[in-house]
Amino acid sequence: MVSDGMDRLGFLIHDVQRLMRKRFEARAGGLGLSSAQWRLLVRVAKEAGVAQARLAELLEIEPISVSRLVDRMEEGGWIERRPDATDRRVRMIFPTEKANAAYAEVKSLAGEVYEESLAGVSPEDRRVLIRTLDTIVQNLTDGEASSLEKMKNAEGAAA
């Protein structure tokens, strides 16, 4: 039986994600944040004013875990909580200047990891890869906009 590699698709996607995360963490380790803290910082930097409950959904972790994570990051001066203007029970999370500066550095580090991971992949194959992965996300998403759609919408709103 000849395999086209489809039986390995999930493993390959998982391995790429794991290896890229490890490479990123090795480079970003000097900034003093854990992987979970980086994920939270990136989400908050991209969506300043996100509700803490929504942050738990986006990070796919329990609200109590997000609360503890936010506590530690607030103590470290990375983020700040503010009450929602319309609902005092809701806490909105905002990045501090320290977080924004770190986010700029993180984007640069991530770009380096992406370039390293895509060494030897032609520009056209890179475009095909991104389009294909976005199609997979769209196929598996139940009514939520994909990351690419969100970027396109944000670019359209800024224009």
DRENGU-314588 format. One line per 2 residues: for each residue z, x, y of C-alpha. Coordinates in nm, 4 decimals, decimal comma, padded with zeros to 6 digits, m for minus. Last residue first. Example, Ala and Ser with C-alpha at 12.3 -4.5 7.8 and 13.67 -1.06 7.14 Angstrom:
00,7140:01,3670:m00,1060 | 00,7800:01,2300:m00,4500
//
This chain:
00,5779:m00,7564:05,1309 | 00,9445:m00,7467:05,0245
00,9202:m01,0806:04,8418 | 00,6161:m00,9624:04,6458
00,7912:m00,6393:04,5466 | 01,0956:m00,8364:04,4264
00,8761:m01,0742:04,2261 | 00,6879:m00,7817:04,0681
01,0151:m00,6097:03,9796 | 01,1570:m00,9307:03,8280
00,8367:m00,9816:03,6283 | 00,8611:m00,6260:03,4953
01,2246:m00,6743:03,3949 | 01,1357:m00,9935:03,2103
01,2126:m01,3339:03,3594 | 01,4400:m01,5484:03,1479
01,2922:m01,8594:02,9816 | 01,3911:m01,7636:02,6281
01,2873:m01,4006:02,6049 | 01,1427:m01,2693:02,2780
00,7728:m01,2994:02,3587 | 00,8310:m01,1857:02,7165
01,0169:m00,8756:02,5954 | 00,7347:m00,7966:02,3506
00,4809:m00,8407:02,6319 | 00,6849:m00,6038:02,8503
00,6855:m00,3480:02,5695 | 00,3076:m00,3765:02,5408
00,2481:m00,3485:02,9152 | 00,4761:m00,0422:02,9343
00,3097:00,1246:02,6345 | m00,0405:00,0449:02,7621
00,0414:00,1998:03,1005 | 00,1817:00,5101:02,9291
m00,1267:00,5285:02,7059 | m00,3429:00,5249:03,0202
m00,1397:00,8024:03,1834 | m00,1696:01,0132:02,8677
00,1349:01,0807:02,6517 | 00,1924:01,4553:02,5968
00,5344:01,4502:02,7593 | 00,6582:01,0894:02,7690
01,0201:01,1654:02,6749 | 01,0420:01,4519:02,9232
00,8933:01,2397:03,1987 | 01,1347:00,9564:03,1233
01,4312:01,1964:03,1141 | 01,3314:01,3428:03,4512
01,2884:00,9966:03,5985 | 01,6332:00,9008:03,4689
01,7823:01,2021:03,6445 | 01,6144:01,1025:03,9727
01,7263:00,7433:03,9398 | 02,0777:00,8647:03,8638
02,0847:01,0752:04,1802 | 01,9908:00,7740:04,3928
02,2523:00,5704:04,2045 | 02,5165:00,8334:04,2805
02,4522:00,7955:04,6545 | 02,4666:00,4169:04,6258
02,7886:00,4372:04,4256 | 02,9616:00,6582:04,6837
02,8374:00,4273:04,9592 | 03,0175:00,1472:04,7777
02,8448:m00,0942:04,5401 | 02,9247:m00,4655:04,5634
03,0761:m00,7048:04,3094 | 03,1318:m01,0725:04,3893
03,4453:m01,2440:04,2636 | 03,4277:m01,6181:04,2021
03,7490:m01,8218:04,2169 | 03,7251:m01,8462:04,5968
03,4015:m02,0459:04,5714 | 03,1677:m02,0792:04,8723
03,2013:m01,7427:05,0457 | 03,2491:m01,5562:04,7166
03,5503:m01,3264:04,7232 | 03,4796:m00,9546:04,7475
03,5190:m00,6855:04,4847 | 03,4386:m00,3258:04,5646
03,2518:m00,0598:04,3722 | 03,2544:00,3148:04,3071
03,5861:00,4053:04,4724 | 03,7494:00,5266:04,1519
04,0028:00,2409:04,1571 | 03,7105:m00,0027:04,1899
03,5419:00,1597:03,8924 | 03,8543:00,1287:03,6800
03,9104:m00,2370:03,7749 | 03,5396:m00,3159:03,7262
03,5598:m00,1799:03,3712 | 03,8728:m00,3816:03,3016
03,7095:m00,7000:03,4347 | 03,3898:m00,6247:03,2467
03,5898:m00,5988:02,9239 | 03,7624:m00,9301:03,0009
03,4237:m01,0913:03,0647 | 03,2947:m00,9859:02,7207
02,9923:m00,7595:02,7074 | 02,6190:m00,8254:02,7259
02,5715:m00,6127:03,0374 | 02,3777:m00,8881:03,2122
02,6137:m01,1588:03,0862 | 02,9260:m00,9666:03,1912
02,7657:m00,9024:03,5303 | 02,7082:m01,2743:03,5662
03,0849:m01,3298:03,5316 | 03,1535:m01,0621:03,7958
02,9178:m01,2298:04,0400 | 02,6453:m01,0027:04,1702
02,6840:m00,9054:04,5352 | 02,4587:m00,6030:04,5158
02,1946:m00,6564:04,2476 | 02,0200:m00,3235:04,1925
02,3250:m00,1128:04,2800 | 02,5487:m00,3506:04,0826
02,3287:m00,3263:03,7739 | 02,3036:00,0535:03,8017
02,6802:00,0890:03,8452 | 02,7507:m00,1344:03,5455
02,5218:00,0653:03,3165 | 02,6667:00,3883:03,4472
03,0212:00,2637:03,3838 | 02,9338:00,1692:03,0262
02,7852:00,5164:02,9683 | 03,0985:00,6787:03,1065
03,1156:00,8176:03,4578 | 03,2194:01,1648:03,5727
02,9150:01,2825:03,7674 | 02,8851:01,5906:03,5493
02,7895:01,3797:03,2498 | 02,4611:01,2739:03,4092
02,2458:01,5252:03,2208 | 02,4072:01,4790:02,8796
02,4284:01,1030:02,9402 | 02,0540:01,0896:03,0110
01,9679:01,2776:02,6926 | 02,1979:01,0550:02,4871
02,0535:00,7382:02,6450 | 01,6969:00,8582:02,5813
01,7843:00,9311:02,2183 | 01,9461:00,5912:02,1650
01,6649:00,3956:02,3322 | 01,3962:00,5862:02,1420
01,5864:00,5405:01,8144 | 01,6263:00,1651:01,8682
01,2581:00,1172:01,9500 | 01,1606:00,3269:01,6473
01,3983:00,1411:01,4148 | 01,2693:m00,1972:01,5315
00,9059:m00,0915:01,4847 | 00,9504:00,0773:01,1444
00,7933:m00,1953:00,9263 | 00,5096:m00,2081:01,1766
00,4080:00,1472:01,0835 | 00,0510:00,0577:00,9876
00,1477:00,0793:00,6224 | m00,1011:00,1351:00,3405
00,0000:00,0000:00,0000
//
